[in-house]
């Protein structure tokens, strides 16, 4: 079953990515790099989204958005809001999803 093998490999890769991003967050926090913190939280949120850990992904993505907004990194905040909007859409929270997408577009175009 080649598809099954591929699924196992992808699952292992996502687990490794989660550990990598958690380590990156720790290092970025230690050295005081807000941009690396924001991006690492955002990337971790993306992995959690792709592995269907939506509740955890929402919290992590919100941290990323907050940090990106604090340092005026609009592209990062907008990107992570887009992923958060996808989660809301999957949860059938269409209105919240559209609001986030509009906010994300507005931030990215600044």
Secondary structure, DSSP 8 states (H G I E B T S, - for coil): -HHHHHHHHHHHHHHHHHHHHHHHHHHHHHHT-HHHHHHHHHHHHHHHHHTT-HHHHHHHHHHHHHHHHHTT-HHHHHHHHHHHHHHHHHTT-HHHHHHHHHHHHHHHH-
